[in-house]
Amino acid sequence: MSSAPFHRRIALATCVVLAAAPLSSALAQQPPRGDQVRAEMMERGERGGRGDERSLSDAVRRVQRTTGGHILGAERVPFDGRDINRVKYMDDRGRVRYMDDPAPSRSQPRTPRSDMSSLRGDNP
């Protein structure tokens, strides 16, 4: 007879754990607050400055002009150490496609490294 309260305790503990699991998941997904939010907003503002002359809205307009498709969305995504503009659109056949905005050209050409000649072998 003493095993019945033990089973009830196990059942109660299991219910509590199962009820708390979704709560912990929801708390983990909440956005940051306070100073961290301000720091992220300032960082976005600095990145959004004149560093990239191609804005997201320019990329959307370019894709609209070149494809004639219906724009579904646009976002900046990290790729190869930089941010690129990725535009999602629907083509004339109803297929959903993605187009990455081309990388901005460099303002000055890269200078060749002096130690590269040893890596090229017998190439002039």
Summary of the structure (lengths in Angstrom):
residues: 124
radius of gyration: 27.1
end to end distance: 92.7
largest distance: 92.7
contacts: 222
relative contact order: 0.08
helix: 44%
strand: 19%
